[in-house]
Amino acid sequence: MKLTDNVLRSFRVAKVFRENTDKINCFDFSPNGETLISSSDDDSIVLYDCQEGKPKRTLYSKKYGVDLIRYTHAANTVVYSSNKIDDTIRYLSLHDNKYIRYFHGHSKRVVALCMSPVDDTFMSSSLDKTIRLWDLRSPNCQGPFATFKMQYERTCEWTGLKFSNDGKLMLVSTNGGMVRLIDAFKGAVLQTFGGYNNHKGISLEASFTPDSQFVMIGSEDGKVHVWNAESGLKVAVLDGKHTGPVSCLQFNPKFMTFASACSNMAFWLPTIDD
């Protein structure tokens, strides 16, 4: 099945999971699309089976908290940031629930964490105003980066940055009611997507579909908005039946499904064949 406007309009929530007692702050699909892992403000890490559509396992990080969880390329391992006690990034084996390595360096809360798609390096950025490059095989930072400013926003702050799978586009999410699509090489704004509710200045995750053809974001009122990236036209507004703001939203990299989360986790499937 190919992703088209009609297929996207047909997506409905297939299952809702209520494993968490507080907001889900992040989730990530495994590279093969078979599992999803989430982190929550209730200090839990929940592992879901995407093919069977059910939770598999729950782990806890009660002392340090857990945020910004990301799969690495090795099976059953993740990195995540802490939201209590310190600002260390932790490398965890899910197999035996043991830490493999700690990455010390940030002096304030880590607000972004991203694995390289091709190797064992990852990047982090923090409220300490540094961006750091790390390698999973070494506890030492491989290099911080200088800062630069792009003068686009006057009314809101950037809260997220994502590259499309082909590397040509960047998606900048904000704590206002807009998402910017940017040329990754020239920095030019190609599209501005708006018309979704975010009056409280919440950090909402925007995402590309795997083919980079569509852009998606959740909203304060529990709905999911979808645009055509090339034309800039809104394709769909989907009702996620969420009880709070949709803070996390990602499309599965391999299968025709996506997930959205507030304090509940929703799995979506298309209802037509195109």
SULHUNOR-V805314 format. One record per residue. N is the residue number from 0. RES is the residue in one small letter. PHI is phi in whole degrees, 0 to 359 (none if undefined). PSI is psi in degrees with one decimal (NA if undefined). Layout:
n res phi psi
N RES PHI PSI
N RES PHI PSI
This chain:
n res phi psi
0 m none 136.2
1 k 258 143.6
2 l 286 121.6
3 t 228 172.8
4 d 306 -46.0
5 n 294 -40.1
6 v 297 -44.0
7 l 296 -38.9
8 r 296 -24.4
9 s 274 -6.0
10 f 296 136.0
11 r 225 156.1
12 v 291 122.5
13 a 268 -36.4
14 k 212 145.5
15 v 238 131.0
16 f 247 133.6
17 r 243 61.0
18 e 274 -15.7
19 n 249 149.2
20 t 259 -4.6
21 d 218 179.6
22 k 301 136.2
23 i 282 116.4
24 n 268 -14.6
25 c 192 151.2
26 f 211 164.3
27 d 211 135.3
28 f 278 144.6
29 s 294 154.9
30 p 304 -30.9
31 n 273 0.0
32 g 75 2.9
33 e 276 -25.0
34 t 228 161.2
35 l 228 140.3
36 i 236 138.6
37 s 235 151.5
38 s 241 148.9
39 s 221 157.7
40 d 292 -8.0
41 d 272 12.4
42 d 74 14.4
43 s 256 151.7
44 i 242 117.0
45 v 248 130.2
46 l 256 126.5
47 y 246 144.8
48 d 268 113.0
49 c 285 -27.7
50 q 282 -37.7
51 e 268 -13.4
52 g 65 53.1
53 k 205 154.8
54 p 290 140.0
55 k 257 -38.0
56 r 197 148.5
57 t 233 130.3
58 l 242 163.8
59 y 231 147.3
60 s 231 64.5
61 k 292 -35.1
62 k 289 -45.6
63 y 258 -11.1
64 g 73 175.6
65 v 211 135.7
66 d 208 159.1
67 l 51 49.2
68 i 285 138.6
69 r 220 134.8
70 y 291 143.9
71 t 266 -174.4
72 h 278 -19.6
73 a 282 141.9
74 a 298 139.2
75 n 63 29.5
76 t 228 146.9
77 v 221 159.0
78 v 243 149.3
79 y 205 157.5
80 s 265 166.6
81 s 254 148.3
82 n 238 16.4
83 k 219 152.9
84 i 67 -63.3
85 d 220 -177.6
86 d 244 28.4
87 t 284 144.8
88 i 264 134.2
89 r 245 140.2
90 y 250 112.0
91 l 244 136.3
92 s 270 118.6
93 l 288 -26.3
94 h 302 -49.6
95 d 241 10.2
96 n 54 47.4
97 k 232 146.1
98 y 284 134.2
99 i 269 -38.8
100 r 200 156.8
101 y 242 141.7
102 f 243 101.6
103 h 265 147.0
104 g 163 -42.0
105 h 286 141.3
106 s 255 -4.8
107 k 222 175.5
108 r 303 135.4
109 v 282 127.7
110 v 248 -8.9
111 a 210 142.2
112 l 213 130.1
113 c 211 126.0
114 m 279 145.5
115 s 293 141.0
116 p 286 -13.0
117 v 244 -20.4
118 d 211 -167.8
119 d 271 19.9
120 t 266 154.5
121 f 214 161.8
122 m 239 150.1
123 s 222 150.1
124 s 228 154.5
125 s 218 163.5
126 l 293 -7.1
127 d 281 5.8
128 k 70 24.7
129 t 241 151.3
130 i 247 129.8
131 r 239 145.2
132 l 253 131.3
133 w 232 161.9
134 d 235 131.9
135 l 303 -24.2
136 r 275 -5.3
137 s 223 137.0
138 p 284 -10.4
139 n 267 140.8
140 c 299 134.9
141 q 275 -14.0
142 g 161 127.5
143 p 275 165.0
144 f 242 152.0
145 a 287 158.0
146 t 261 152.1
147 f 217 159.4
148 k 244 137.2
149 m 246 118.1
150 q 275 85.9
151 y 241 -42.5
152 e 258 135.0
153 r 247 -28.4
154 t 256 -11.7
155 c 210 168.8
156 e 253 151.5
157 w 288 137.1
158 t 237 -9.3
159 g 196 154.1
160 l 217 127.6
161 k 224 143.9
162 f 266 146.8
163 s 289 161.1
164 n 299 -28.8
165 d 274 -1.6
166 g 76 1.8
167 k 271 -20.7
168 l 235 152.6
169 m 234 142.6
170 l 247 120.1
171 v 251 114.8
172 s 265 153.7
173 t 229 170.6
174 n 270 14.9
175 g 253 -159.4
176 g 261 41.0
177 m 212 151.4
178 v 235 136.5
179 r 254 136.4
180 l 256 123.7
181 i 236 141.4
182 d 293 120.9
183 a 291 -18.3
184 f 262 -38.2
185 k 259 -17.6
186 g 79 7.0
187 a 283 140.7
188 v 283 120.9
189 l 266 -39.0
190 q 213 152.4
191 t 236 121.6
192 f 255 130.6
193 g 216 -164.4
194 g 85 19.2
195 y 242 157.4
196 n 278 121.6
197 n 206 66.8
198 h 279 -20.9
199 k 267 4.0
200 g 69 39.0
201 i 276 150.1
202 s 278 109.7
203 l 250 136.3
204 e 277 123.9
205 a 260 149.0
206 s 216 153.1
207 f 271 152.5
208 t 287 159.4
209 p 303 -27.5
210 d 273 3.2
211 s 65 11.2
212 q 274 -22.8
213 f 229 153.8
214 v 238 137.8
215 m 229 148.0
216 i 208 148.7
217 g 276 -174.2
218 s 212 171.7
219 e 298 -32.0
220 d 265 16.2
221 g 87 3.3
222 k 263 159.3
223 v 246 126.8
224 h 253 137.8
225 v 231 132.8
226 w 236 154.1
227 n 281 122.2
228 a 295 -36.1
229 e 284 -46.4
230 s 274 -23.1
231 g 81 0.1
232 l 278 143.1
233 k 286 130.9
234 v 263 -39.3
235 a 202 151.8
236 v 235 114.1
237 l 253 137.0
238 d 270 111.3
239 g 273 -4.1
240 k 55 31.6
241 h 281 149.2
242 t 273 -12.7
243 g 214 -172.6
244 p 300 141.8
245 v 277 90.6
246 s 279 -24.0
247 c 232 137.1
248 l 204 123.1
249 q 211 147.8
250 f 268 141.7
251 n 295 133.8
252 p 290 -18.3
253 k 238 -26.9
254 f 242 159.2
255 m 279 70.1
256 t 204 153.8
257 f 222 168.6
258 a 231 148.4
259 s 222 153.1
260 a 215 141.2
261 c 243 -109.4
262 s 268 -14.2
263 n 257 156.5
264 m 251 128.0
265 a 243 132.4
266 f 257 133.1
267 w 247 146.7
268 l 223 151.3
269 p 285 151.5
270 t 249 2.8
271 i 229 159.8
272 d 258 127.5
273 d 244 NA
